[in-house]
Structures are given as C-alpha cells and as structure tokens.
C-alpha cells in the first residue's frame, strides 16, 4: 500500500521489490454489474475544483504526505480530487459546487502547520479525509478558525480530543487494541511489537497490551525501530528472539513495515515457528502480492483493520467512482486504507451538507450540523456515525471516538480476507484500559 501508515502511523514490507500500485481495472469493475451507488452517498456530490468560486461553493482541503522518506499517502488527495470530479457530474453537494484543495503535509511538523495555515488563509469550510501524525501542529490553527476536521486517518491524539475533530474510525487506538485481542485469540505464546521510535509510537505498546489483556496476562515486548531505516536486521532478530517458537511478531511501521518484514524474512530459517501480524496501513494486498502471495511470508498472517476487506461489495460504489474518474491514476489504490478513509470522509461530508437546512453552507453550519446530531451512513463500511457528546466513547486519552469497531482479517491463499464476519467492538476494552489522559 503505498500509503501505509505508521502509528504513527503504521500511519511498510519491502525492499522486496517495491509493491506496485494495483489499479482498479475497468474489466473488474464492469463485472460489478449494475451495483447501485447508495442514495445516501449520492445525496450530496461535489464539483470539480476550478478557479472561480461562486457564493454557493463549498471549499475543503485534503492533506497528506507525498514524496517523503517515511510514510506517503498520495492516494488520499488523489481520491479527494476524483470524488470532486464525480460529484460535479452528479449535481454537487446538495446543489453546491465542491472545490477540493490539496496540500503536501510532508510528514513533518512544519509541513502539517503550513497546510493548516493555508486552510485558514483560504477560508476552507472543512478539512476532510486527511493524513498527519502532527495533530499538535495542525489542530490548533483549525480550532482558532473554527474549521472542522472530518475523517482524518486517525494517527494523532488530537484527532480524538479536539472539539473540532470528527473522526470516522477509531484510529490507532482501536487498531492496536483490536490487534491485541486478535493475537490473544490466536494463541500466540508471546508477542513482540515492532513500532516507530517516535512520540506517536510510544502509546502503541500499551494499546496492544490492553487488547492482549483480554485473554493473556503477558505483555508484548516493545521493540523500537527507526521510522525511515533502509534495513531492520537488528530489530528483526530481537523480535524473533522475544517472540520465540510459537510466538507472534506484529509490526506497525507504515511504509517501512515492508522493509522490516524483508529483514525478518531473511532470518526465517532459524527453525522457529513465528507468526506475523500487522494492521491496515502497514500491510495491504499489494504488499502481500509483492512478497510472494500464498508462497510468501504473509500467508496466514493476522491483520486488524477498520473496515471490511476490499473484496466486500460495500466498496463497489467507491470502485465505480475510481474507475470513472481516476482509472489512469496509479496513486489511487482501492485496497489502501488511506483511500478508503478519504472516501468515507467525503461520504460523511456529502450527507452532512445535505442535512443543513436553509442558509449558506460554511464551516459554521457544518459544525452546527455535526454537533447537533447529523447522522452518516456508509453502506456497511462503518456503523452509523454521529458526533453528539452522548455518541462518544469517552475512553481515556481518546474521548471523541464514535466508531470503536475493527475487523479481523487474515491472509489465506495469498488474499487478505475476513477472518471473522462483521465488526468487533473494542470500545469496552479501551474504556477499561489504564491509558493515561493524553
């Protein structure tokens, strides 16, 4: 997944051949037949960005890191642009033209702050479907300007604490707690977690342990790793030693998860039976394909996600839009969690705009709708979403989670498929955790 997330992001597998981006092929999508795009998604569509803005335009921004040495998510702004083109051809968001601006967040604090300042300067009505681990830098300017942050990827604490943030998933907190539960259910004798040696990565081990504690008393070994290394032989060796025979190694290093597992694979002839695991944003279908498919390291791997697997029919509407508006854009991968999150975030925006009754649609009216019970349905990609105070989980450190669901996935015959049907709610696990307030 060329936009894999580290937890911070999990926010990589190889210096195996770099996984090629998988495009949604027209023939594949034609086979989807006459799958109807849900009325709730079509209810509000957007318009192609242009130079002239009318008084009824809605202007939003999507940012993500592009061309960096760490995690990159070019598919997110590309998906936002494709959504705008598709929305334009369907009458706009409740009749309003949608103007999508994009910004390269560069995976740096300065880059995140610069994107936020640009959003303020251009008076956007919302920041939608974006990716950044630097919440401390981008959220304060948005708060000061009363600009809502809708459907971020879920990397930073501020996305789950700021009163101007409206998340569509449970972020890294639910992924790690869910991964811990999934590993505990898989009878791992012991678990080693490989994660970025960053401030955003510091909570990962505790979150994983929270999930493991639902079945086991032991804690995972915390293996810290550079976020942008070109090799991980030392960390891979330590993880294998700590997991031991019959244990599990789970890694969350974003784009560099692939690099880590390439190093891990080179040590796999030591006679130990060690099962591998990760979360969406770090491991995806293109990576599995590039690493050998059914004959590769990831066969039988455990993967925790936010959404249904990419073969689920609930994604058909998104795939049709990609096929129509961005078939030649290799940066948009329908299997990528960043692309999927952006689609869900814009689906939410469309329904929120449609719920605004009378008057100008702007940041203020969008916030008012969000705070007073606007409900978003996503065709089964998430539970219904609503952001009133009483809808929020209130978990320590992550009070604004409104979607505590995850999905259990596994690699079988080289394909990432559902291990367990439906969603797994980890809300009770998070609420009962001993995580300190962030």
C-alpha positions as CSV (number, residue, x, y, z in Angstrom):
1,X,0.0,0.0,0.0
2,X,1.9,2.9,-1.0
3,X,0.4,4.9,1.6
4,X,0.8,2.7,4.6
5,X,0.5,4.2,7.9
6,X,2.9,4.1,10.8
7,X,1.1,4.7,14.0
8,X,2.0,6.6,14.0
9,X,1.5,5.7,11.8
10,X,1.7,2.2,10.8
11,X,0.1,5.9,9.8
12,X,5.6,-0.9,5.1
13,X,7.0,-4.6,3.6
14,X,9.9,-4.5,1.5
15,X,12.9,-3.9,0.0
16,X,11.4,-6.9,-1.6
17,X,10.6,-5.4,-5.0
18,X,8.6,-2.3,-4.2
19,X,5.0,-3.3,-4.3
20,X,3.4,-1.9,-7.5
21,X,0.2,0.0,-7.1
22,X,-2.8,-2.0,-8.0
23,X,-5.3,-0.1,-10.1
24,X,-9.0,-0.9,-10.2
25,X,-9.3,-2.4,-13.7
26,X,-12.2,-1.4,-15.8
27,X,-13.0,-5.1,-16.6
28,X,-13.1,-5.9,-13.0
29,X,-15.4,-3.0,-12.2
30,X,-17.7,-3.8,-15.2
31,X,-18.1,-7.2,-13.6
32,X,-19.6,-5.5,-10.6
33,X,-22.6,-5.1,-12.8
34,X,-25.2,-2.5,-12.2
35,X,-24.4,-2.2,-8.5
36,X,-26.2,1.0,-7.4
37,X,-24.4,3.7,-5.7
38,X,-26.3,4.2,-2.4
39,X,-28.7,7.0,-2.3
40,X,-27.1,8.3,0.9
41,X,-23.7,8.6,-0.9
42,X,-25.2,10.3,-4.0
43,X,-27.4,12.6,-2.0
44,X,-24.6,15.1,-1.9
45,X,-21.9,15.3,-4.5
46,X,-19.2,17.7,-5.2
47,X,-17.8,19.6,-8.1
48,X,-14.5,19.8,-9.8
49,X,-12.1,22.3,-8.4
50,X,-11.9,25.4,-10.5
51,X,-10.5,28.9,-10.5
52,X,-13.7,30.8,-10.0
53,X,-15.7,30.2,-6.8
54,X,-19.4,31.1,-6.6
55,X,-21.1,32.2,-3.4
56,X,-22.7,28.7,-3.2
57,X,-19.4,26.9,-3.5
58,X,-18.1,24.6,-0.7
59,X,-14.3,24.7,-0.3
60,X,-12.5,22.0,1.5
61,X,-8.9,20.7,1.8
62,X,-7.3,17.3,2.0
63,X,-3.7,16.9,3.0
64,X,-1.3,14.0,3.2
65,X,2.5,13.3,2.9
66,X,3.8,12.8,-0.6
67,X,7.3,12.0,-1.7
68,X,8.8,11.7,1.8
69,X,11.3,9.2,3.2
70,X,8.7,7.8,5.6
71,X,5.1,7.1,5.0
72,X,3.4,8.5,1.9
73,X,-0.3,8.8,1.1
74,X,-0.7,10.2,-2.4
75,X,-3.9,8.3,-2.9
76,X,-5.8,10.4,-0.3
77,X,-5.6,13.8,-2.1
78,X,-6.0,12.0,-5.4
79,X,-9.2,10.3,-4.2
80,X,-10.5,13.7,-3.0
81,X,-10.0,15.1,-6.4
82,X,-11.6,12.1,-8.1
83,X,-14.6,12.5,-5.7
84,X,-14.9,16.1,-6.7
85,X,-15.0,15.3,-10.4
86,X,-17.6,12.6,-9.8
87,X,-19.6,14.9,-7.5
88,X,-19.6,17.6,-10.2
89,X,-21.1,15.3,-12.7
90,X,-23.9,14.4,-10.2
91,X,-25.0,17.9,-9.3
92,X,-22.8,18.9,-6.5
93,X,-23.2,18.5,-2.7
94,X,-26.9,19.2,-2.3
95,X,-26.6,21.6,-5.2
96,X,-23.4,23.2,-4.0
97,X,-20.2,23.2,-6.1
98,X,-17.4,21.4,-4.3
99,X,-13.9,22.9,-4.6
100,X,-11.2,20.5,-3.3
101,X,-7.8,22.0,-2.4
102,X,-4.9,19.7,-1.6
103,X,-1.6,20.1,0.4
104,X,1.5,18.1,0.8
105,X,1.9,17.7,4.6
106,X,5.5,16.2,4.0
107,X,5.3,14.1,7.2
108,X,6.9,17.0,9.2
109,X,5.5,19.2,12.0
110,X,6.3,22.3,9.9
111,X,4.5,20.8,6.9
112,X,1.4,20.0,8.9
113,X,1.4,23.5,10.3
114,X,1.8,25.0,6.9
115,X,-1.1,23.1,5.5
116,X,-3.3,24.1,8.4
117,X,-2.3,27.8,7.9
118,X,-3.1,27.5,4.2
119,X,-6.5,26.1,5.0
120,X,-7.2,29.0,7.3
121,X,-5.9,31.6,4.8
122,X,-8.1,30.2,2.1
123,X,-11.1,30.0,4.4
124,X,-11.9,26.4,3.7
125,X,-15.2,25.1,5.1
126,X,-13.6,21.9,6.3
127,X,-10.5,19.7,6.2
128,X,-11.6,16.3,5.0
129,X,-10.1,12.8,4.8
130,X,-6.5,13.8,5.6
131,X,-3.4,12.1,7.0
132,X,-0.9,13.5,9.5
133,X,0.6,12.4,12.7
134,X,1.3,16.0,13.8
135,X,-2.0,16.9,15.4
136,X,-0.5,19.3,17.8
137,X,0.7,21.4,14.9
138,X,-2.4,21.3,12.7
139,X,-5.3,21.2,15.1
140,X,-4.7,24.5,17.0
141,X,-5.0,26.7,13.8
142,X,-8.1,24.9,12.8
143,X,-9.7,25.3,16.2
144,X,-8.8,29.0,16.2
145,X,-10.5,29.5,12.8
146,X,-13.5,27.2,13.7
147,X,-12.7,24.8,10.8
148,X,-13.9,21.2,11.3
149,X,-11.5,18.3,10.7
150,X,-13.7,15.5,9.3
151,X,-12.5,11.9,8.9
152,X,-8.7,12.1,9.4
153,X,-6.7,8.9,9.2
154,X,-6.6,8.6,13.0
155,X,-2.9,9.0,13.8
156,X,-2.7,11.7,16.3
157,X,-4.2,12.1,19.8
158,X,-5.7,15.5,18.9
159,X,-8.0,13.8,16.4
160,X,-9.7,12.1,19.3
161,X,-9.6,15.0,21.8
162,X,-10.2,18.2,19.9
163,X,-13.7,19.6,19.8
164,X,-13.2,20.4,16.1
165,X,-12.4,16.9,15.1
166,X,-15.0,14.4,13.8
167,X,-13.3,11.0,13.3
168,X,-14.9,8.3,11.2
169,X,-12.7,5.4,12.6
170,X,-11.2,4.7,16.0
171,X,-7.7,5.5,14.9
172,X,-4.6,3.7,16.1
173,X,-6.2,3.1,19.5
174,X,-8.8,0.7,18.1
175,X,-6.4,-0.9,15.7
176,X,-3.8,-1.7,18.3
177,X,-6.3,-2.8,21.0
178,X,-8.1,-4.9,18.3
179,X,-4.8,-6.4,17.1
180,X,-4.0,-7.3,20.7
181,X,-7.4,-9.1,21.0
182,X,-7.0,-10.8,17.7
183,X,-3.5,-12.0,18.6
184,X,-4.7,-13.2,22.0
185,X,-7.5,-15.2,20.3
186,X,-4.8,-16.7,18.0
187,X,-3.0,-18.5,20.8
188,X,0.4,-16.7,20.4
189,X,2.7,-17.9,23.2
190,X,4.3,-14.5,23.3
191,X,4.1,-11.3,21.2
192,X,6.7,-8.8,20.1
193,X,5.6,-5.4,18.8
194,X,7.9,-3.5,16.4
195,X,6.9,0.1,16.2
196,X,8.4,3.6,15.4
197,X,10.7,5.2,17.9
198,X,8.6,8.4,17.9
199,X,6.3,10.2,20.3
200,X,3.3,9.0,18.4
201,X,4.6,5.4,18.6
202,X,5.1,5.5,22.3
203,X,1.5,4.6,23.2
204,X,1.4,1.6,20.8
205,X,2.7,-1.0,23.1
206,X,0.3,0.0,25.9
207,X,-2.6,-0.1,23.5
208,X,-1.6,-3.6,22.2
209,X,-1.2,-4.8,25.8
210,X,-4.7,-3.6,26.5
211,X,-6.1,-5.9,23.9
212,X,-3.8,-8.8,24.9
213,X,-5.0,-8.5,28.4
214,X,-8.5,-9.7,27.4
215,X,-7.1,-13.2,27.1
216,X,-3.5,-13.2,28.4
217,X,-1.5,-11.9,31.4
218,X,1.7,-11.4,29.5
219,X,2.7,-8.1,27.8
220,X,4.2,-7.7,24.4
221,X,7.9,-6.9,24.1
222,X,8.3,-3.4,22.8
223,X,10.8,-3.2,20.0
224,X,11.6,0.3,19.0
225,X,12.7,1.0,15.4
226,X,13.7,4.0,13.3
227,X,10.8,5.2,11.2
228,X,12.8,5.6,8.0
229,X,15.5,2.9,8.1
230,X,16.7,1.1,5.0
231,X,17.1,-2.2,6.9
232,X,15.9,-3.7,10.2
233,X,18.1,-6.8,10.7
234,X,18.8,-5.9,14.4
235,X,15.2,-5.2,15.2
236,X,14.0,-8.3,13.3
237,X,16.4,-10.5,15.2
238,X,15.3,-9.1,18.5
239,X,11.6,-9.5,17.7
240,X,12.2,-13.2,16.7
241,X,14.1,-13.8,19.9
242,X,11.4,-12.1,22.0
243,X,8.5,-13.9,20.4
244,X,10.2,-17.3,20.4
245,X,8.9,-20.6,18.9
246,X,5.1,-20.4,18.8
247,X,5.0,-16.7,19.2
248,X,3.9,-13.8,17.1
249,X,5.6,-10.7,15.8
250,X,3.4,-7.7,14.9
251,X,4.8,-4.7,13.2
252,X,3.5,-1.2,12.6
253,X,5.9,0.9,10.7
254,X,3.8,2.4,7.9
255,X,5.5,2.2,4.5
256,X,8.6,0.8,6.2
257,X,6.7,-2.3,7.5
258,X,7.7,-3.9,4.2
259,X,11.3,-3.1,4.8
260,X,11.1,-4.6,8.3
261,X,9.5,-7.8,7.1
262,X,12.0,-8.2,4.3
263,X,14.7,-8.2,7.0
264,X,12.5,-10.6,9.1
265,X,12.2,-13.0,6.2
266,X,16.0,-13.3,5.8
267,X,16.1,-14.7,9.4
268,X,13.2,-17.1,9.0
269,X,15.5,-20.2,8.5
270,X,16.3,-20.3,12.2
271,X,13.8,-23.2,12.8
272,X,11.4,-21.1,14.9
273,X,7.7,-21.1,14.0
274,X,6.8,-17.4,14.4
275,X,3.5,-16.0,13.0
276,X,3.5,-12.5,11.7
277,X,0.9,-9.8,12.2
278,X,0.1,-6.1,11.5
279,X,-2.6,-3.6,10.9
280,X,-4.1,-1.9,7.9
281,X,-1.9,1.0,6.8
282,X,1.2,-1.2,7.3
283,X,0.2,-4.4,5.4
284,X,-2.2,-4.5,2.4
285,X,-2.9,-6.7,-0.6
286,X,-0.3,-5.1,-3.0
287,X,2.4,-5.8,-0.3
288,X,1.2,-9.4,0.1
289,X,1.3,-9.8,-3.7
290,X,4.8,-8.3,-3.9
291,X,6.1,-10.6,-1.1
292,X,5.1,-13.9,-2.8
293,X,1.4,-14.2,-2.2
294,X,0.4,-17.6,-1.0
295,X,4.0,-18.7,-1.0
296,X,5.3,-15.7,0.8
297,X,5.9,-14.6,4.4
298,X,2.4,-13.2,4.9
299,X,0.4,-16.4,4.3
300,X,-1.6,-17.0,7.4
301,X,-0.7,-13.5,8.7
302,X,-3.1,-11.8,11.2
303,X,-4.2,-8.3,10.2
304,X,-6.5,-5.9,12.0
305,X,-8.5,-3.3,10.0
306,X,-11.1,-0.6,10.5
307,X,-13.3,-1.5,7.5
308,X,-14.4,-4.6,5.6
309,X,-11.9,-6.3,3.4
310,X,-11.5,-4.8,0.0
311,X,-13.5,-7.6,-1.8
312,X,-16.6,-6.7,0.2
313,X,-19.4,-5.4,-2.0
314,X,-19.8,-2.4,0.2
315,X,-16.8,-0.9,-1.6
316,X,-18.4,-1.2,-5.1
317,X,-19.6,2.4,-5.1
318,X,-16.1,3.7,-4.4
319,X,-14.6,1.4,-7.1
320,X,-17.0,2.7,-9.7
321,X,-16.0,6.3,-8.9
322,X,-12.3,5.4,-9.2
323,X,-12.9,3.6,-12.5
324,X,-14.9,6.5,-13.9
325,X,-12.8,9.4,-12.6
326,X,-9.3,8.1,-12.0
327,X,-8.7,4.9,-13.8
328,X,-5.3,6.1,-15.1
329,X,-4.2,7.4,-11.7
330,X,-1.8,4.8,-10.2
331,X,-1.7,6.7,-6.9
332,X,-5.2,5.6,-6.1
333,X,-5.4,2.0,-4.8
334,X,-8.8,0.8,-3.8
335,X,-7.1,-1.5,-1.2
336,X,-5.4,1.4,0.5
337,X,-6.8,2.3,4.0
338,X,-6.0,6.0,3.3
339,X,-8.0,6.0,0.1
340,X,-10.8,4.2,1.8
341,X,-10.8,6.6,4.7
342,X,-11.0,9.6,2.3
343,X,-13.9,8.0,0.5
344,X,-15.8,7.5,3.8
345,X,-14.9,11.1,5.0
346,X,-16.3,12.6,1.8
347,X,-19.4,10.4,2.0
348,X,-19.8,11.9,5.5
349,X,-19.4,15.4,4.2
350,X,-22.0,14.9,1.5
351,X,-24.6,13.8,4.0
352,X,-23.7,16.5,6.5
353,X,-24.1,19.2,3.8
354,X,-27.4,17.6,2.8
355,X,-28.6,17.9,6.4
356,X,-28.0,21.7,6.5
357,X,-31.5,23.3,6.1
358,X,-31.5,26.8,4.6
359,X,-28.9,29.4,4.6
360,X,-25.3,29.3,3.5
361,X,-23.3,26.1,3.9
362,X,-20.0,27.0,5.5
363,X,-17.8,25.9,8.4
364,X,-20.2,27.2,10.9
365,X,-23.3,25.5,9.6
366,X,-21.3,22.2,9.0
367,X,-20.1,22.3,12.7
368,X,-23.6,23.0,13.8
369,X,-24.9,20.0,11.9
370,X,-22.2,17.8,13.3
371,X,-22.6,18.9,16.9
372,X,-26.4,18.6,16.8
373,X,-26.9,15.0,15.6
374,X,-26.3,14.8,11.8
375,X,-26.1,11.1,11.2
376,X,-24.0,9.5,8.4
377,X,-24.5,6.1,7.0
378,X,-21.8,4.5,4.8
379,X,-23.4,1.4,3.3
380,X,-21.9,-1.0,5.8
381,X,-18.3,0.3,5.7
382,X,-18.8,1.6,9.2
383,X,-21.6,1.7,11.8
384,X,-23.8,4.8,11.5
385,X,-21.8,7.8,12.6
386,X,-22.9,10.7,14.8
387,X,-20.8,13.1,16.8
388,X,-23.0,14.3,19.7
389,X,-21.5,14.2,23.1
390,X,-23.6,11.2,24.1
391,X,-22.4,9.3,21.0
392,X,-18.7,9.5,22.0
393,X,-16.9,6.6,23.7
394,X,-15.2,8.7,26.3
395,X,-12.2,6.3,26.5
396,X,-9.1,7.6,28.4
397,X,-7.0,9.6,26.0
398,X,-9.5,9.2,23.1
399,X,-12.8,10.6,24.3
400,X,-14.1,11.5,20.8
401,X,-14.1,8.0,19.3
402,X,-17.6,7.4,17.9
403,X,-16.6,4.3,15.9
404,X,-14.9,1.7,18.2
405,X,-15.3,-1.1,15.6
406,X,-12.5,-3.1,13.9
407,X,-12.4,-6.0,11.6
408,X,-10.4,-9.2,11.9
409,X,-8.6,-10.2,8.7
410,X,-6.2,-13.0,7.7
411,X,-4.2,-13.9,4.6
412,X,-5.4,-17.1,3.0
413,X,-4.2,-18.4,-0.3
414,X,-2.4,-15.1,-0.8
415,X,-5.5,-12.9,-0.3
416,X,-6.4,-10.7,2.6
417,X,-9.9,-11.8,3.6
418,X,-12.2,-11.6,6.6
419,X,-11.1,-13.9,9.4
420,X,-14.4,-13.2,11.3
421,X,-17.6,-11.9,9.8
422,X,-18.7,-8.4,10.7
423,X,-17.2,-5.9,13.1
424,X,-15.6,-6.4,16.5
425,X,-16.3,-3.6,19.0
426,X,-13.3,-2.8,21.2
427,X,-14.9,0.1,23.0
428,X,-15.2,-1.7,26.3
429,X,-11.5,-2.7,26.1
430,X,-10.5,0.9,25.6
431,X,-12.8,2.3,28.2
432,X,-11.5,-0.2,30.8
433,X,-7.9,0.4,29.9
434,X,-5.4,2.2,32.2
435,X,-4.3,4.6,29.4
436,X,-3.4,8.0,30.9
437,X,-5.2,11.1,29.5
438,X,-3.3,12.5,26.5
